[in-house]
């Protein structure tokens, strides 16, 4: 008996001296016009750095959404310029709370206004929409920190949380990375439907105002076809639930905008629309689903190569014939040629991405053109027409840690390195116009110049061109 007592005492002493695990627990409460967030941080460290919101969307007033900060244990120092919070623990813990409120700008609701309000909280008694990075303060350098999220009170209407797909506002336990980049949406008309792709469950989340059943059916049909096709392209099973969140703007007739995440995408749309699955919205959905794989690294890759993937997968999935790729690419070529900053250096274009819509689209179209250019070089050297798949398989191992250097190293295993480095310097870093030399183009097509110099892709051999998508 004495031995057992000594063993238990020793074990107790060891446990009391062991390092304290680090975690953050969030309690959310519905305030009617906002979301109250109470945070309990447990940490063995005296100081922990948290961050609030990102610079995505180009918003400069992001700290204005976080209001009524109250600290009950420890200390919280806020740097609004960097959106960083330094948490000083007291006895290994810190407790603080704040409220997230909608701060829509003056004049919200005008046609075409608030083009980037997909990044801005929209919270009232009739609608809840926010990226979760605008709700949760999260650890800056510890994506794997354990977290929990509980709701102590919820709105009267249904709420869907992308970080907790299919479980609404039930308790969530996971890692900081799960809640850092996600979306939360609620609406009196919100519905969550399941979509089966080869026996695996996914979610269609809508708050449709018009032609509800027809629009739902169209969205489901599209998703079943496209998601199976693109998952097969990446040689991945699609067992993990993926969510399509198609949500209306409040008092805004802007046609649409969207964000893609690893486990789903959100598209906000004009609530007066009768038909959701028009050409432009389908293009957007396809691009955003592509971000499940192409979602990191430099913007010309994440966005521009996703545009190439969008055009490619339309054809490979059977949703369109090869002429659609030409149409899709020609829109990018025209946009790039007419862009006032089309020859801006790569560094300048990246730095000013959120400053001006012209800079934003510049990197989409330049990256798309670069991807197309590389498919021609690959075919020239290997004789294989379907270049896109081996290119993407080559970069797949480092998609989560992408860099231009790694990309060039991977491409150098498929084609001549000296030519790669020369073209990368010329087109991507210096921003010079693409030459589109005839000898470098994929088979079955050519680039012609319109009277104003705009390049245009023309299919010269439909059979040869179709081989690029097989």
Kinemage of the C-alpha trace (Angstrom):
@kinemage 1
@onewidth
@group {chain A} dominant
@subgroup {mainchain}
@vectorlist {calphas} color= white
{ca unk a 1} P 0.000 0.000 0.000
{ca unk a 2} L 2.842 2.354 0.876
{ca unk a 3} L 4.557 1.637 -2.448
{ca unk a 4} L 1.394 2.437 -4.340
{ca unk a 5} L 0.978 5.705 -2.415
{ca unk a 6} L 4.554 6.747 -3.189
{ca unk a 7} L 4.093 5.845 -6.855
{ca unk a 8} L 0.909 7.954 -7.097
{ca unk a 9} L 2.582 10.870 -5.312
{ca unk a 10} L 5.587 10.697 -7.643
{ca unk a 11} L 3.331 10.530 -10.694
{ca unk a 12} L 1.374 13.512 -9.424
{ca unk a 13} L 4.536 15.544 -8.926
{ca unk a 14} L 5.803 14.629 -12.411
{ca unk a 15} L 2.474 15.606 -13.945
{ca unk a 16} L 2.469 18.944 -12.140
{ca unk a 17} L 5.941 19.707 -13.467
{ca unk a 18} L 5.272 18.591 -17.057
{ca unk a 19} L 4.927 21.228 -19.783
{ca unk a 20} L 1.468 22.726 -20.016
{ca unk a 21} L -0.179 22.004 -23.349
{ca unk a 22} L -1.134 24.971 -25.495
{ca unk a 23} L -4.685 25.394 -26.806
{ca unk a 24} L -7.323 28.021 -27.491
{ca unk a 25} L -11.042 27.650 -26.776
{ca unk a 26} L -13.591 29.964 -28.386
{ca unk a 27} L -17.143 30.538 -27.172
{ca unk a 28} L -19.411 32.330 -29.668
{ca unk a 29} L -22.621 34.125 -28.778
{ca unk a 30} L -25.189 35.750 -31.025
{ca unk a 31} L -25.560 39.444 -30.249
{ca unk a 32} L -28.327 40.224 -32.759
{ca unk a 33} L -26.129 42.669 -34.645
{ca unk a 34} L -22.835 40.872 -34.154
{ca unk a 35} L -21.020 37.813 -32.838
{ca unk a 36} L -19.503 37.827 -29.373
{ca unk a 37} L -16.259 35.876 -29.075
{ca unk a 38} L -14.822 34.795 -25.705
{ca unk a 39} L -11.345 33.264 -25.878
{ca unk a 40} L -9.568 31.166 -23.285
{ca unk a 41} L -5.894 30.582 -24.072
{ca unk a 42} L -3.884 27.992 -22.172
{ca unk a 43} L -0.141 28.087 -22.789
{ca unk a 44} L 3.167 27.222 -21.150
{ca unk a 45} L 4.557 30.437 -22.637
{ca unk a 46} L 4.347 33.875 -21.081
{ca unk a 47} L 3.726 35.498 -24.465
{ca unk a 48} L 1.812 34.176 -27.487
{ca unk a 49} L 1.418 36.045 -30.769
{ca unk a 50} L -2.019 35.963 -32.395
{ca unk a 51} L -3.237 37.503 -35.633
{ca unk a 52} L -6.607 38.852 -36.677
{ca unk a 53} L -7.800 38.889 -40.292
{ca unk a 54} L -5.544 38.868 -43.342
{ca unk a 55} L -4.755 41.399 -46.024
{ca unk a 56} L -6.955 39.489 -48.483
{ca unk a 57} L -9.509 41.672 -50.178
{ca unk a 58} L -7.438 44.815 -49.870
{ca unk a 59} L -9.493 46.053 -46.940
{ca unk a 60} L -7.708 48.688 -44.873
{ca unk a 61} L -10.258 48.921 -42.038
{ca unk a 62} L -10.287 45.320 -40.855
{ca unk a 63} L -9.619 46.107 -37.197
{ca unk a 64} L -12.820 48.198 -37.098
{ca unk a 65} L -14.852 44.984 -37.090
{ca unk a 66} L -13.313 43.846 -33.801
{ca unk a 67} L -15.002 45.886 -31.076
{ca unk a 68} L -15.531 45.980 -27.292
{ca unk a 69} L -12.288 44.188 -26.411
{ca unk a 70} L -12.366 43.183 -22.733
{ca unk a 71} L -9.599 41.318 -20.870
{ca unk a 72} L -10.404 39.358 -17.712
{ca unk a 73} L -7.092 37.492 -17.276
{ca unk a 74} L -3.663 38.271 -18.641
{ca unk a 75} L -3.056 41.143 -21.023
{ca unk a 76} L -3.799 41.726 -24.724
{ca unk a 77} L -1.781 44.241 -26.740
{ca unk a 78} L -3.237 45.131 -30.142
{ca unk a 79} L -1.272 46.448 -33.128
{ca unk a 80} L -3.930 47.561 -35.606
{ca unk a 81} L -1.378 48.274 -38.346
{ca unk a 82} L -0.165 44.670 -38.499
{ca unk a 83} L -3.398 43.144 -37.110
{ca unk a 84} L -1.338 41.349 -34.479
{ca unk a 85} L -2.338 40.665 -30.888
{ca unk a 86} L 0.331 39.951 -28.289
{ca unk a 87} L -1.232 37.812 -25.549
{ca unk a 88} L 0.489 37.940 -22.154
{ca unk a 89} L -0.648 35.011 -20.035
{ca unk a 90} L -1.227 35.057 -16.289
{ca unk a 91} L -0.596 31.733 -14.572
{ca unk a 92} L -0.499 30.030 -17.958
{ca unk a 93} L -3.838 31.387 -19.089
{ca unk a 94} L -5.412 34.408 -20.723
{ca unk a 95} L -9.091 35.219 -21.069
{ca unk a 96} L -10.524 37.958 -23.227
{ca unk a 97} L -13.560 38.743 -25.331
{ca unk a 98} L -14.642 40.980 -28.202
{ca unk a 99} L -17.558 41.478 -30.585
{ca unk a 100} L -17.517 41.287 -34.386
{ca unk a 101} L -19.925 43.724 -36.001
{ca unk a 102} L -20.735 44.563 -39.567
{ca unk a 103} L -19.131 47.843 -40.683
{ca unk a 104} L -20.462 48.187 -44.194
{ca unk a 105} L -19.374 51.459 -45.794
{ca unk a 106} L -21.568 54.394 -46.668
{ca unk a 107} L -23.665 53.767 -49.757
{ca unk a 108} L -23.639 49.976 -49.473
{ca unk a 109} L -26.249 48.502 -51.761
{ca unk a 110} L -25.583 50.536 -54.875
{ca unk a 111} L -25.304 48.453 -58.068
{ca unk a 112} L -21.786 47.137 -58.387
{ca unk a 113} L -20.771 48.498 -54.995
{ca unk a 114} L -18.549 46.712 -52.467
{ca unk a 115} L -16.916 44.471 -55.019
{ca unk a 116} L -14.749 42.880 -52.370
{ca unk a 117} L -17.349 42.590 -49.606
{ca unk a 118} L -16.933 38.843 -49.757
{ca unk a 119} L -14.074 39.651 -47.340
{ca unk a 120} L -16.141 41.900 -45.083
{ca unk a 121} L -18.467 40.754 -42.278
{ca unk a 122} L -22.168 41.143 -43.096
{ca unk a 123} L -24.038 40.508 -39.867
{ca unk a 124} L -27.546 41.459 -38.797
{ca unk a 125} L -30.820 39.894 -37.741
{ca unk a 126} L -31.510 38.826 -41.355
{ca unk a 127} L -28.112 37.618 -42.549
{ca unk a 128} L -24.794 36.308 -41.317
{ca unk a 129} L -21.849 36.144 -43.690
{ca unk a 130} L -18.199 36.357 -42.749
{ca unk a 131} L -14.876 34.774 -43.450
{ca unk a 132} L -13.876 33.160 -40.183
{ca unk a 133} L -10.531 34.959 -40.243
{ca unk a 134} L -12.664 38.039 -39.476
{ca unk a 135} L -14.137 36.305 -36.425
{ca unk a 136} L -11.363 34.310 -34.786
{ca unk a 137} L -8.070 35.651 -33.555
{ca unk a 138} L -5.687 32.750 -34.182
{ca unk a 139} L -2.098 31.869 -33.277
{ca unk a 140} L 0.261 33.360 -35.813
{ca unk a 141} L 2.860 30.622 -36.124
{ca unk a 142} L 1.112 27.521 -34.817
{ca unk a 143} L -1.402 26.195 -37.328
{ca unk a 144} L -1.649 22.929 -35.403
{ca unk a 145} L -2.583 24.449 -32.052
{ca unk a 146} L -5.639 22.549 -30.729
{ca unk a 147} L -8.792 24.653 -30.640
{ca unk a 148} L -12.458 24.216 -29.792
{ca unk a 149} L -15.460 26.286 -30.833
{ca unk a 150} L -18.776 26.300 -28.973
{ca unk a 151} L -21.875 28.446 -29.466
{ca unk a 152} L -23.636 29.638 -26.319
{ca unk a 153} L -26.430 31.304 -28.311
{ca unk a 154} L -27.278 31.223 -32.012
{ca unk a 155} L -29.400 33.252 -34.470
{ca unk a 156} L -33.012 32.310 -35.140
{ca unk a 157} L -32.051 31.226 -38.658
{ca unk a 158} L -29.862 28.281 -39.773
{ca unk a 159} L -26.075 28.738 -39.747
{ca unk a 160} L -23.494 26.821 -41.790
{ca unk a 161} L -19.840 26.827 -40.718
{ca unk a 162} L -17.405 25.612 -43.350
{ca unk a 163} L -14.928 24.584 -40.659
{ca unk a 164} L -17.644 22.303 -39.194
{ca unk a 165} L -19.394 21.236 -42.403
{ca unk a 166} L -22.625 19.333 -41.897
{ca unk a 167} L -22.731 20.011 -38.163
{ca unk a 168} L -23.962 23.612 -38.062
{ca unk a 169} L -23.197 25.288 -34.756
{ca unk a 170} L -22.455 22.097 -32.826
{ca unk a 171} L -19.234 21.989 -30.797
{ca unk a 172} L -16.105 21.747 -32.934
{ca unk a 173} L -12.685 20.389 -31.931
{ca unk a 174} L -9.764 20.677 -34.322
{ca unk a 175} L -6.673 22.732 -35.117
{ca unk a 176} L -6.172 26.451 -35.617
{ca unk a 177} L -5.689 25.846 -39.356
{ca unk a 178} L -9.268 24.535 -39.575
{ca unk a 179} L -10.832 27.803 -38.468
{ca unk a 180} L -8.282 30.259 -39.872
{ca unk a 181} L -9.501 30.321 -43.481
{ca unk a 182} L -13.127 29.409 -43.758
{ca unk a 183} L -16.603 30.909 -44.033
{ca unk a 184} L -19.607 31.208 -41.764
{ca unk a 185} L -23.031 31.925 -43.265
{ca unk a 186} L -26.595 32.152 -41.976
{ca unk a 187} L -29.914 33.176 -43.482
{ca unk a 188} L -33.647 32.455 -42.958
{ca unk a 189} L -33.698 30.732 -46.375
{ca unk a 190} L -30.446 28.821 -45.923
{ca unk a 191} L -30.606 25.107 -46.744
{ca unk a 192} L -27.951 22.382 -46.635
{ca unk a 193} L -28.374 19.588 -49.172
{ca unk a 194} L -26.157 16.569 -49.624
{ca unk a 195} L -24.594 15.680 -52.970
{ca unk a 196} L -23.222 12.194 -53.611
{ca unk a 197} L -20.159 11.751 -55.829
{ca unk a 198} L -19.358 8.052 -56.305
{ca unk a 199} L -20.945 7.223 -52.976
{ca unk a 200} L -19.212 9.978 -51.003
{ca unk a 201} L -21.031 12.790 -49.253
{ca unk a 202} L -20.615 16.485 -50.061
{ca unk a 203} L -22.694 19.572 -49.326
{ca unk a 204} L -24.584 22.147 -51.352
{ca unk a 205} L -25.361 25.181 -49.189
{ca unk a 206} L -27.725 27.746 -50.665
{ca unk a 207} L -30.030 30.580 -49.677
{ca unk a 208} L -31.733 30.912 -53.044
{ca unk a 209} L -34.382 33.533 -53.689
{ca unk a 210} L -35.709 32.412 -57.080
{ca unk a 211} L -36.313 29.130 -58.950
{ca unk a 212} L -35.042 27.219 -55.962
{ca unk a 213} L -35.493 23.619 -57.094
{ca unk a 214} L -34.286 24.233 -60.663
{ca unk a 215} L -31.191 26.091 -59.470
{ca unk a 216} L -30.391 23.403 -56.893
{ca unk a 217} L -30.712 20.666 -59.502
{ca unk a 218} L -28.417 22.528 -61.912
{ca unk a 219} L -25.806 23.086 -59.202
{ca unk a 220} L -25.856 19.434 -58.152
{ca unk a 221} L -25.555 18.159 -61.733
{ca unk a 222} L -22.619 20.439 -62.407
{ca unk a 223} L -20.833 19.482 -59.178
{ca unk a 224} L -21.246 15.726 -59.675
{ca unk a 225} L -19.678 15.906 -63.132
{ca unk a 226} L -16.948 18.421 -62.509
{ca unk a 227} L -15.776 17.428 -59.041
{ca unk a 228} L -15.363 13.782 -60.044
{ca unk a 229} L -13.376 14.829 -63.127
{ca unk a 230} L -10.953 17.203 -61.433
{ca unk a 231} L -10.379 14.824 -58.502
{ca unk a 232} L -9.513 12.062 -60.948
{ca unk a 233} L -7.117 14.429 -62.724
{ca unk a 234} L -5.221 14.911 -59.453
{ca unk a 235} L -5.376 11.169 -58.719
{ca unk a 236} L -7.194 11.847 -55.475
{ca unk a 237} L -10.222 10.237 -53.947
{ca unk a 238} L -12.924 12.658 -52.926
{ca unk a 239} L -14.065 11.065 -49.687
{ca unk a 240} L -13.561 14.132 -47.494
{ca unk a 241} L -16.665 16.340 -47.640
{ca unk a 242} L -16.418 19.344 -49.947
{ca unk a 243} L -18.951 22.173 -49.716
{ca unk a 244} L -20.380 24.436 -52.400
{ca unk a 245} L -21.659 27.574 -50.654
{ca unk a 246} L -23.725 29.746 -53.008
{ca unk a 247} L -24.922 32.755 -51.044
{ca unk a 248} L -26.669 36.011 -52.014
{ca unk a 249} L -25.436 39.534 -51.519
{ca unk a 250} L -27.573 41.697 -49.254
{ca unk a 251} L -28.867 44.732 -51.158
{ca unk a 252} L -26.207 44.377 -53.822
{ca unk a 253} L -26.684 43.552 -57.490
{ca unk a 254} L -23.030 42.822 -58.226
{ca unk a 255} L -23.148 39.688 -60.393
{ca unk a 256} L -20.858 37.445 -58.351
{ca unk a 257} L -17.577 36.995 -56.569
{ca unk a 258} L -15.962 34.039 -54.845
{ca unk a 259} L -13.264 32.409 -52.735
{ca unk a 260} L -11.906 28.882 -52.887
{ca unk a 261} L -10.696 26.868 -49.906
{ca unk a 262} L -9.349 23.373 -49.365
{ca unk a 263} L -12.676 21.954 -48.234
{ca unk a 264} L -15.098 24.125 -50.181
{ca unk a 265} L -15.797 27.390 -51.953
{ca unk a 266} L -18.129 30.306 -51.493
{ca unk a 267} L -19.688 32.347 -54.261
{ca unk a 268} L -21.779 35.395 -53.488
{ca unk a 269} L -24.218 36.331 -56.203
{ca unk a 270} L -26.847 38.864 -57.227
{ca unk a 271} L -29.941 37.812 -55.263
{ca unk a 272} L -32.236 39.052 -58.054
{ca unk a 273} L -30.823 36.461 -60.477
{ca unk a 274} L -33.300 33.927 -61.851
{ca unk a 275} L -30.636 31.480 -63.088
{ca unk a 276} L -27.560 30.644 -61.024
{ca unk a 277} L -25.743 28.375 -63.472
{ca unk a 278} L -25.095 30.868 -66.248
{ca unk a 279} L -21.795 30.777 -68.116
{ca unk a 280} L -19.975 33.341 -65.969
{ca unk a 281} L -20.981 31.813 -62.651
{ca unk a 282} L -20.082 28.333 -63.858
{ca unk a 283} L -16.647 29.676 -64.865
{ca unk a 284} L -16.276 31.161 -61.398
{ca unk a 285} L -17.354 27.951 -59.633
{ca unk a 286} L -14.864 25.960 -61.700
{ca unk a 287} L -12.030 28.356 -60.868
{ca unk a 288} L -12.860 28.283 -57.152
{ca unk a 289} L -13.040 24.483 -56.989
{ca unk a 290} L -9.594 24.484 -58.611
{ca unk a 291} L -8.254 26.308 -55.563
{ca unk a 292} L -8.642 23.091 -53.582
{ca unk a 293} L -5.319 22.191 -55.214
{ca unk a 294} L -3.880 25.478 -56.518
{ca unk a 295} L -4.238 27.690 -53.477
{ca unk a 296} L -0.730 28.629 -52.355
{ca unk a 297} L 2.374 30.401 -53.495
{ca unk a 298} L 2.932 33.350 -55.754
{ca unk a 299} L -0.214 34.891 -57.248
{ca unk a 300} L 0.668 34.216 -60.882
{ca unk a 301} L 0.683 30.505 -60.027
{ca unk a 302} L -2.245 30.260 -57.612
{ca unk a 303} L -4.531 32.351 -59.823
{ca unk a 304} L -3.032 32.167 -63.315
{ca unk a 305} L -2.431 28.436 -63.359
{ca unk a 306} L -5.866 27.939 -61.838
{ca unk a 307} L -7.245 29.797 -64.855
{ca unk a 308} L -5.378 27.383 -67.129
{ca unk a 309} L -6.804 24.508 -65.097
{ca unk a 310} L -10.306 25.979 -65.418
{ca unk a 311} L -10.144 26.097 -69.210
{ca unk a 312} L -8.521 22.674 -69.385
{ca unk a 313} L -10.964 20.936 -67.052
{ca unk a 314} L -14.026 22.281 -68.846
{ca unk a 315} L -12.920 20.220 -71.832
{ca unk a 316} L -11.438 17.232 -69.970
{ca unk a 317} L -14.645 16.812 -67.939
{ca unk a 318} L -16.778 16.784 -71.077
{ca unk a 319} L -18.696 19.903 -70.064
{ca unk a 320} L -17.341 21.708 -73.158
{ca unk a 321} L -15.538 20.923 -76.412
{ca unk a 322} L -11.966 22.127 -77.162
{ca unk a 323} L -13.205 25.304 -78.861
{ca unk a 324} L -14.338 26.511 -75.433
{ca unk a 325} L -10.747 26.481 -74.216
{ca unk a 326} L -9.804 28.743 -77.124
{ca unk a 327} L -12.651 31.113 -76.261
{ca unk a 328} L -11.683 31.129 -72.587
{ca unk a 329} L -8.001 31.713 -73.322
{ca unk a 330} L -8.734 34.446 -75.866
{ca unk a 331} L -10.611 36.422 -73.227
{ca unk a 332} L -7.467 36.295 -71.079
{ca unk a 333} L -5.203 37.243 -73.996
{ca unk a 334} L -7.384 40.253 -74.813
{ca unk a 335} L -7.552 41.292 -71.174
{ca unk a 336} L -3.782 41.074 -70.778
{ca unk a 337} L -3.018 42.953 -74.000
{ca unk a 338} L -5.377 45.810 -73.095
{ca unk a 339} L -4.290 46.011 -69.478
{ca unk a 340} L -2.590 49.375 -68.789
{ca unk a 341} L 0.005 47.653 -66.592
{ca unk a 342} L 0.599 44.623 -68.785
{ca unk a 343} L 4.365 45.230 -68.838
{ca unk a 344} L 4.686 45.885 -65.105
{ca unk a 345} L 7.539 43.918 -63.544
{ca unk a 346} L 6.509 40.807 -61.643
{ca unk a 347} L 7.507 42.218 -58.266
{ca unk a 348} L 5.468 45.384 -58.814
{ca unk a 349} L 2.440 43.374 -59.957
{ca unk a 350} L 2.553 41.163 -56.857
{ca unk a 351} L 2.958 44.100 -54.485
{ca unk a 352} L 0.069 46.051 -56.002
{ca unk a 353} L -2.275 43.094 -56.437
{ca unk a 354} L -4.960 44.527 -54.138
{ca unk a 355} L -4.455 48.170 -55.092
{ca unk a 356} L -6.212 48.235 -58.433
{ca unk a 357} L -8.464 45.831 -60.351
{ca unk a 358} L -6.150 46.100 -63.360
{ca unk a 359} L -3.238 44.813 -61.276
{ca unk a 360} L -5.454 42.041 -59.902
{ca unk a 361} L -6.418 40.635 -63.293
{ca unk a 362} L -2.957 41.185 -64.708
{ca unk a 363} L -1.566 38.282 -62.694
{ca unk a 364} L -4.465 35.979 -63.574
{ca unk a 365} L -3.953 36.543 -67.302
{ca unk a 366} L -0.158 36.598 -67.239
{ca unk a 367} L -0.019 33.346 -65.290
{ca unk a 368} L -2.541 31.757 -67.671
{ca unk a 369} L -0.448 32.804 -70.680
{ca unk a 370} L 2.704 31.452 -69.045
{ca unk a 371} L 1.040 28.103 -68.335
{ca unk a 372} L -0.104 27.815 -71.954
{ca unk a 373} L 3.391 28.748 -73.154
{ca unk a 374} L 4.940 25.963 -71.063
{ca unk a 375} L 2.567 23.348 -72.442
{ca unk a 376} L 3.921 24.156 -75.900
{ca unk a 377} L 7.533 23.846 -74.753
{ca unk a 378} L 6.806 20.494 -73.140
{ca unk a 379} L 5.231 19.116 -76.316
{ca unk a 380} L 8.116 20.463 -78.404
{ca unk a 381} L 10.650 18.525 -76.335
{ca unk a 382} L 8.723 15.315 -75.621
{ca unk a 383} L 6.294 14.966 -78.504
{ca unk a 384} L 3.520 14.341 -75.969
{ca unk a 385} L 0.435 16.532 -76.556
{ca unk a 386} L -1.130 16.391 -73.089
{ca unk a 387} L 1.389 18.530 -71.223
{ca unk a 388} L -0.852 19.899 -68.496
{ca unk a 389} L -1.130 16.712 -66.454
{ca unk a 390} L 2.607 15.901 -66.199
{ca unk a 391} L 3.298 19.552 -65.375
{ca unk a 392} L 0.819 19.541 -62.497
{ca unk a 393} L 1.928 16.124 -61.266
{ca unk a 394} L 5.478 17.492 -61.133
{ca unk a 395} L 4.482 20.365 -58.833
{ca unk a 396} L 1.970 18.395 -56.747
{ca unk a 397} L 4.515 17.362 -54.047
{ca unk a 398} L 5.144 20.992 -53.022
{ca unk a 399} L 1.775 22.667 -53.597
{ca unk a 400} L 1.579 23.451 -49.873
{ca unk a 401} L 5.039 25.024 -49.905
{ca unk a 402} L 5.221 26.500 -53.384
{ca unk a 403} L 8.004 28.775 -54.594
{ca unk a 404} L 9.109 29.923 -58.037
{ca unk a 405} L 12.459 28.209 -57.500
{ca unk a 406} L 10.842 24.859 -56.750
{ca unk a 407} L 8.559 25.303 -59.728
{ca unk a 408} L 11.456 25.904 -62.111
{ca unk a 409} L 13.344 22.934 -60.664
{ca unk a 410} L 10.319 20.723 -61.279
{ca unk a 411} L 9.762 22.010 -64.812
{ca unk a 412} L 13.480 21.545 -65.586
{ca unk a 413} L 12.925 17.792 -65.261
{ca unk a 414} L 10.416 18.035 -68.108
{ca unk a 415} L 12.030 20.573 -70.439
{ca unk a 416} L 15.228 22.552 -71.113
{ca unk a 417} L 16.328 24.496 -68.035
{ca unk a 418} L 18.162 27.311 -69.836
{ca unk a 419} L 15.106 28.056 -71.926
{ca unk a 420} L 12.898 27.894 -68.830
{ca unk a 421} L 15.015 30.370 -66.885
{ca unk a 422} L 15.275 32.733 -69.847
{ca unk a 423} L 11.522 32.756 -70.448
{ca unk a 424} L 10.707 33.091 -66.762
{ca unk a 425} L 12.989 36.127 -66.521
{ca unk a 426} L 11.581 37.690 -69.689
{ca unk a 427} L 7.872 37.107 -69.280
{ca unk a 428} L 7.224 36.760 -65.560
{ca unk a 429} L 9.869 38.925 -63.913
{ca unk a 430} L 10.390 41.636 -66.526
{ca unk a 431} L 6.777 41.586 -67.715
{ca unk a 432} L 7.517 41.611 -71.439
{ca unk a 433} L 4.859 40.532 -73.925
{ca unk a 434} L 4.685 36.830 -74.750
{ca unk a 435} L 6.152 36.107 -78.193
{ca unk a 436} L 4.116 32.955 -78.831
{ca unk a 437} L 6.589 31.771 -81.450
{ca unk a 438} L 4.993 29.337 -83.896
{ca unk a 439} L 7.564 26.654 -83.167
{ca unk a 440} L 6.774 26.789 -79.430
{ca unk a 441} L 2.998 26.425 -79.630
{ca unk a 442} L 1.046 23.235 -78.926
{ca unk a 443} L 0.012 21.368 -82.057
{ca unk a 444} L -3.280 22.103 -83.768
{ca unk a 445} L -3.323 25.839 -83.120
{ca unk a 446} L -1.684 29.156 -83.892
{ca unk a 447} L -1.643 32.685 -82.478
{ca unk a 448} L -2.702 35.489 -84.826
{ca unk a 449} L -2.624 39.221 -84.189
{ca unk a 450} L -5.671 41.406 -84.583
{ca unk a 451} L -5.409 44.910 -86.021
{ca unk a 452} L -4.681 46.412 -82.609
{ca unk a 453} L -2.031 43.784 -81.882
{ca unk a 454} L -4.190 41.665 -79.577
{ca unk a 455} L -3.080 38.002 -79.766
{ca unk a 456} L -5.764 35.435 -80.518
{ca unk a 457} L -5.639 31.638 -80.362
{ca unk a 458} L -6.992 29.940 -83.480
{ca unk a 459} L -7.530 26.177 -83.741
{ca unk a 460} L -6.035 24.930 -87.032
{ca unk a 461} L -6.529 21.186 -86.543
{ca unk a 462} L -9.400 20.217 -84.252
{ca unk a 463} L -8.317 16.579 -83.950
{ca unk a 464} L -4.735 17.469 -82.993
{ca unk a 465} L -5.868 20.200 -80.618
{ca unk a 466} L -8.314 17.858 -78.857
{ca unk a 467} L -5.419 15.540 -77.909
{ca unk a 468} L -4.220 18.108 -75.382
{ca unk a 469} L -7.219 17.318 -73.166
{ca unk a 470} L -7.181 13.521 -73.281
